[in-house]
Amino acid sequence: MVTKTLGDRTGCFSDDEGGNMGFKHKDIIALKDLTKEEIELLLSTAENMREINSRDIKKVPTLRGKTIVNLFYEASTRTRTSFEIAAKRLSADTVNISPSTSSATKGETLSDTALNLLAMKPDIIVMRHAISGSHYFLAKRLSCSIINAGDGAHEHPSQGLLDMLTMRDKFGTLAGLKVAIVGDITHSRVARSDIAGLTKMGSHVFLAGPPTMIPPGVEKLGNVTVCKDMREAVEDADVVMMLRIQLERQGKTLLPSLREYARYYGLNPEVLKLAKKDAMVMHPGPINRGVELSSYVADGAQSHILNQVENGVAVRMAMLYHVSGGELPTE
């Protein structure tokens, strides 16, 4: 077995390991903060990590002795579970904390919670929080690494990375792809991470959704085209990414009814025919069947939704690896 060792705490590979410019961040908070080369490094590392996930014994000693705290202030199934699995497969010790069982119910502030956790010497805190920018607030105050598992309507970098990895698995490259993102763009942190990552990697992003769910100035985020009609966005698309309507983040109702939304912005077999014949259908989950997309499409041959979930573990292993330092076993 050959091992690749990170050169220092920042996560840089040494020059004799291919001359890669390396990953120089203590934290991973937003894809907009990363360069194209750093995103490529994370994706390539995730590809290596998938080999570990295919073994009979899915565990390596890469992060043995490291302590990772999963601090989730919002509900999560896929993200929280995959971060925990990722940490355990790298042999890290994990602690899971939810606000309902923490001192947050007694009025403790986020800063005090984090400082108390820091006193217990964790190496990484993986956090999901309802307030956009909360991770930047902690990163300036804590010496341990911070990984963003979703903050408000800001970003969800691990979801963006696993989405890109899933697309690259099929097409071999992200450059030149037409990616349609349809739905509640305004409240979607996934959309912002996908836009930041995909445009840096050379994809063309087309957005569609009710006018009340398209944020003003979104075109300034990169190579983004806003379409008035969903069909325009989907036409000749390589990838169709459907988003969940995030009613929990809306201060008021932004659409007449779910039935009307499904009629004009739901993905059904007829609309999917407008995309390329080998187009991918994706969704970050959870799916509202019959609203964002029909069950026929969600379970159909073009659906890559479960591939996204599978890639989530490898991507989160890569993120933990690069912010902590360690050894990457390869055959």
C-alpha positions as CSV (number, residue, x, y, z in Angstrom):
1,M,0.0,0.0,0.0
2,V,1.2,3.5,-0.9
3,T,0.3,6.5,1.2
4,K,0.1,10.2,0.3
5,T,0.8,12.4,3.2
6,L,-0.2,16.0,3.6
7,G,2.7,18.3,4.0
8,D,1.4,20.6,6.7
9,R,-1.7,21.7,8.7
10,T,-3.1,23.7,5.8
11,G,-3.6,20.6,3.7
12,C,-1.0,21.1,0.9
13,F,0.4,18.2,-1.0
14,S,4.2,18.2,-1.4
15,D,5.7,18.9,-4.8
16,D,6.8,15.3,-5.3
17,E,3.1,14.3,-5.4
18,G,2.4,15.7,-8.8
19,G,3.1,19.4,-8.2
20,N,-0.5,20.1,-7.2
21,M,-1.0,23.6,-5.9
22,G,-2.7,22.1,-2.9
23,F,-5.6,23.1,-0.6
24,K,-4.7,26.0,1.6
25,H,-7.8,26.6,3.6
26,K,-8.4,25.8,7.3
27,D,-12.2,25.9,6.7
28,I,-14.6,25.1,3.9
29,I,-17.5,27.6,4.1
30,A,-18.4,28.4,0.5
31,L,-17.4,27.3,-3.0
32,K,-17.2,31.0,-4.0
33,D,-14.1,31.2,-1.8
34,L,-12.3,28.4,-3.6
35,T,-10.4,28.5,-6.9
36,K,-11.1,26.2,-9.8
37,E,-7.9,24.2,-9.0
38,E,-9.0,23.7,-5.3
39,I,-12.4,22.5,-6.4
40,E,-10.7,20.1,-8.9
41,L,-8.5,18.8,-6.1
42,L,-11.5,18.1,-3.8
43,L,-13.3,16.3,-6.6
44,S,-10.2,14.2,-7.5
45,T,-9.7,13.3,-3.8
46,A,-13.3,12.3,-3.6
47,E,-12.8,9.9,-6.5
48,N,-9.9,8.3,-4.6
49,M,-12.1,8.1,-1.5
50,R,-14.8,6.1,-3.4
51,E,-12.4,3.2,-3.6
52,I,-12.5,2.9,0.2
53,N,-16.3,2.9,0.1
54,S,-16.3,-0.1,-2.2
55,R,-14.2,-2.3,0.1
56,D,-15.6,-5.1,2.3
57,I,-14.1,-3.3,5.3
58,K,-14.9,0.4,4.7
59,K,-12.4,1.9,7.1
60,V,-8.9,3.4,6.9
61,P,-6.8,5.0,9.7
62,T,-6.5,8.4,7.9
63,L,-8.0,10.6,10.6
64,R,-7.4,8.3,13.6
65,G,-7.1,10.4,16.7
66,K,-9.1,13.3,15.2
67,T,-12.3,14.5,16.8
68,I,-15.2,15.8,14.7
69,V,-18.3,17.5,16.1
70,N,-21.4,17.5,14.0
71,L,-23.4,20.5,15.2
72,F,-26.7,20.7,13.3
73,Y,-29.2,23.4,14.2
74,E,-31.5,22.4,11.4
75,A,-33.1,19.1,10.5
76,S,-31.0,16.9,8.1
77,T,-30.9,13.3,7.0
78,R,-28.5,12.9,4.1
79,T,-26.0,15.6,5.0
80,R,-25.7,14.7,8.7
81,T,-25.6,11.0,8.2
82,S,-23.1,11.1,5.3
83,F,-20.7,13.4,7.3
84,E,-20.9,11.0,10.2
85,I,-20.3,8.0,7.9
86,A,-17.4,9.8,6.2
87,A,-15.7,10.6,9.5
88,K,-16.1,7.0,10.8
89,R,-14.7,5.6,7.6
90,L,-11.6,7.7,8.1
91,S,-11.4,6.5,11.7
92,A,-12.2,9.8,13.3
93,D,-14.1,10.0,16.6
94,T,-17.5,11.7,16.1
95,V,-19.9,13.6,18.4
96,N,-23.4,14.5,17.2
97,I,-25.2,17.5,18.8
98,S,-28.6,18.8,18.0
99,P,-30.1,22.0,19.4
100,S,-33.1,20.2,21.0
101,T,-30.7,18.3,23.3
102,S,-28.1,21.1,23.8
103,S,-27.9,24.2,26.0
104,A,-29.2,26.2,23.0
105,T,-32.7,25.4,24.5
106,K,-31.6,27.2,27.7
107,G,-30.6,30.4,25.8
108,E,-26.9,29.7,25.2
109,T,-25.5,31.7,22.2
110,L,-23.9,30.1,19.2
111,S,-20.6,31.8,20.2
112,D,-20.7,30.4,23.7
113,T,-21.7,26.9,22.5
114,A,-18.7,26.9,20.0
115,L,-16.2,28.2,22.6
116,N,-17.3,25.5,25.1
117,L,-16.9,22.9,22.4
118,L,-13.5,24.3,21.5
119,A,-12.4,23.9,25.1
120,M,-12.9,20.2,24.6
121,K,-10.3,20.3,21.8
122,P,-12.2,19.1,18.6
123,D,-10.3,19.2,15.4
124,I,-13.3,19.9,13.1
125,I,-16.8,21.3,13.7
126,V,-19.3,20.5,10.9
127,M,-22.2,22.8,11.3
128,R,-25.6,23.5,9.8
129,H,-27.3,26.7,10.9
130,A,-30.3,28.8,9.8
131,I,-28.3,32.1,9.8
132,S,-26.4,32.9,6.6
133,G,-22.8,33.7,7.4
134,S,-22.7,32.0,10.8
135,H,-19.8,29.9,9.8
136,Y,-17.6,32.9,8.9
137,F,-18.5,34.3,12.4
138,L,-17.2,31.1,14.0
139,A,-14.2,30.6,11.8
140,K,-12.7,34.0,12.9
141,R,-13.0,33.0,16.5
142,L,-12.1,29.3,16.6
143,S,-8.8,27.7,15.9
144,C,-10.3,24.4,14.8
145,S,-11.6,23.8,11.3
146,I,-15.1,24.7,10.3
147,I,-17.0,23.0,7.5
148,N,-20.3,24.4,6.3
149,A,-23.1,21.8,6.1
150,G,-25.5,24.5,5.0
151,D,-26.1,28.1,6.3
152,G,-29.5,29.7,5.7
153,A,-29.9,30.6,2.0
154,H,-26.1,31.2,1.6
155,E,-24.3,28.1,0.6
156,H,-24.1,24.3,0.9
157,P,-20.6,23.5,-0.4
158,S,-20.6,19.7,0.1
159,Q,-23.8,19.4,-1.9
160,G,-22.4,21.6,-4.7
161,L,-19.3,19.3,-4.8
162,L,-21.2,16.1,-4.9
163,D,-23.4,17.5,-7.6
164,M,-20.4,18.3,-9.7
165,L,-18.8,15.0,-9.0
166,T,-22.0,13.2,-10.2
167,M,-22.1,15.2,-13.4
168,R,-18.4,14.6,-14.0
169,D,-18.9,10.9,-13.6
170,K,-21.3,10.8,-16.5
171,F,-19.8,13.4,-18.9
172,G,-16.1,13.3,-17.9
173,T,-15.9,17.0,-17.7
174,L,-17.9,20.0,-16.4
175,A,-16.7,22.4,-19.1
176,G,-19.3,23.3,-21.7
177,L,-22.2,21.6,-20.0
178,K,-25.7,23.2,-20.0
179,V,-27.1,22.9,-16.5
180,A,-30.7,23.9,-15.9
181,I,-31.5,24.7,-12.3
182,V,-35.3,25.0,-11.7
183,G,-37.3,26.0,-8.7
184,D,-36.9,28.1,-5.6
185,I,-33.6,29.8,-6.4
186,T,-34.1,32.7,-3.9
187,H,-34.0,30.4,-0.8
188,S,-31.7,27.7,-2.2
189,R,-28.2,27.5,-0.7
190,V,-27.7,24.5,-3.0
191,A,-28.4,26.7,-6.1
192,R,-25.8,29.2,-4.9
193,S,-23.1,26.6,-4.3
194,D,-23.9,24.9,-7.7
195,I,-23.7,28.2,-9.5
196,A,-20.4,29.2,-7.8
197,G,-18.8,25.8,-8.5
198,L,-20.2,25.1,-12.0
199,T,-19.4,28.5,-13.5
200,K,-15.8,28.3,-12.2
201,M,-15.5,24.9,-13.9
202,G,-16.8,26.2,-17.2
203,S,-20.5,25.1,-17.2
204,H,-23.3,27.3,-18.5
205,V,-26.1,27.6,-15.9
206,F,-29.7,28.4,-16.9
207,L,-32.2,29.3,-14.1
208,A,-35.9,29.1,-14.1
209,G,-38.6,29.5,-11.5
210,P,-41.5,31.7,-10.5
211,P,-40.5,35.4,-10.7
212,T,-41.0,35.6,-6.9
213,M,-38.4,32.9,-6.4
214,I,-35.6,34.4,-8.6
215,P,-33.3,36.7,-6.6
216,P,-32.5,40.1,-8.2
217,G,-29.0,40.3,-9.7
218,V,-28.4,36.6,-9.8
219,E,-26.9,37.0,-13.3
220,K,-23.9,38.7,-11.6
221,L,-22.9,35.4,-9.9
222,G,-21.2,34.1,-13.1
223,N,-22.1,32.5,-16.5
224,V,-25.8,32.5,-15.6
225,T,-28.9,33.0,-17.8
226,V,-32.3,33.6,-16.3
227,C,-35.2,32.1,-18.3
228,K,-38.8,33.3,-18.1
229,D,-40.0,29.8,-19.0
230,M,-38.9,26.5,-17.6
231,R,-38.9,24.9,-21.1
232,E,-36.3,27.4,-22.3
233,A,-34.0,26.4,-19.5
234,V,-34.5,22.6,-20.0
235,E,-34.2,22.7,-23.8
236,D,-31.0,20.9,-24.9
237,A,-29.8,20.7,-21.3
238,D,-27.2,18.1,-20.3
239,V,-28.4,18.3,-16.7
240,V,-31.7,19.2,-15.1
241,M,-31.4,20.1,-11.4
242,M,-34.8,20.4,-9.7
243,L,-35.0,22.3,-6.3
244,R,-37.4,21.8,-3.4
245,I,-39.8,24.7,-2.6
246,Q,-38.5,25.8,0.8
247,L,-41.7,26.9,2.4
248,E,-39.9,27.0,5.8
249,R,-37.7,29.9,4.6
250,Q,-40.4,32.0,3.0
251,G,-41.9,34.8,5.1
252,K,-45.0,34.8,3.0
253,T,-46.5,32.6,0.3
254,L,-44.7,33.2,-3.0
255,L,-46.9,31.1,-5.3
256,P,-50.7,30.6,-5.6
257,S,-50.7,26.8,-5.0
258,L,-48.5,23.7,-5.2
259,R,-50.7,22.4,-8.0
260,E,-50.1,25.5,-10.1
261,Y,-46.4,25.3,-9.4
262,A,-46.3,21.7,-10.5
263,R,-48.1,22.7,-13.7
264,Y,-45.6,25.3,-14.7
265,Y,-42.4,24.4,-13.0
266,G,-42.6,20.6,-12.3
267,L,-40.5,18.2,-14.3
268,N,-42.6,15.6,-16.0
269,P,-41.8,13.2,-19.0
270,E,-43.1,15.7,-21.5
271,V,-40.9,18.5,-20.4
272,L,-37.9,16.2,-19.9
273,K,-38.1,15.3,-23.6
274,L,-36.9,18.9,-24.4
275,A,-33.5,18.1,-22.8
276,K,-30.8,16.0,-24.5
277,K,-31.6,12.3,-24.8
278,D,-28.9,11.4,-22.3
279,A,-29.7,14.3,-19.9
280,M,-29.3,13.8,-16.2
281,V,-32.1,14.5,-13.7
282,M,-30.9,15.6,-10.3
283,H,-32.4,16.8,-7.0
284,P,-30.6,17.6,-3.7
285,G,-33.5,16.1,-1.7
286,P,-35.8,15.7,0.0
287,I,-38.2,15.3,-3.0
288,N,-41.7,16.6,-3.0
289,R,-43.1,14.0,-5.4
290,G,-45.7,15.4,-7.8
291,V,-44.6,18.9,-7.1
292,E,-41.0,19.5,-8.3
293,L,-40.9,16.3,-10.4
294,S,-43.1,13.3,-11.0
295,S,-42.4,9.9,-9.5
296,Y,-41.9,8.6,-13.1
297,V,-39.0,11.0,-13.6
298,A,-37.6,10.7,-10.1
299,D,-37.4,6.9,-10.4
300,G,-36.7,6.8,-14.1
301,A,-33.6,5.8,-16.1
302,Q,-32.3,9.4,-16.3
303,S,-32.5,10.0,-12.6
304,H,-29.1,10.3,-10.8
305,I,-30.6,11.3,-7.4
306,L,-29.3,8.2,-5.6
307,N,-25.9,8.6,-7.3
308,Q,-25.8,12.0,-5.7
309,V,-26.4,10.5,-2.2
310,E,-23.7,7.9,-2.8
311,N,-21.1,10.5,-3.9
312,G,-22.0,12.6,-0.8
313,V,-20.0,10.2,1.4
314,A,-16.9,10.4,-0.7
315,V,-17.0,14.2,-1.1
316,R,-17.4,14.7,2.6
317,M,-14.5,12.3,3.3
318,A,-12.4,14.5,0.9
319,M,-13.5,17.7,2.7
320,L,-12.6,16.3,6.2
321,Y,-9.3,15.0,4.8
322,H,-8.2,18.3,3.3
323,V,-9.0,20.5,6.3
324,S,-7.4,18.2,8.8
325,G,-4.3,16.7,7.2
326,G,-3.6,13.0,7.2
327,E,-2.7,10.1,5.0
328,L,-4.6,9.0,2.0
329,P,-4.3,5.2,1.4
330,T,-4.3,4.1,-2.2
331,E,-3.8,0.6,-3.7
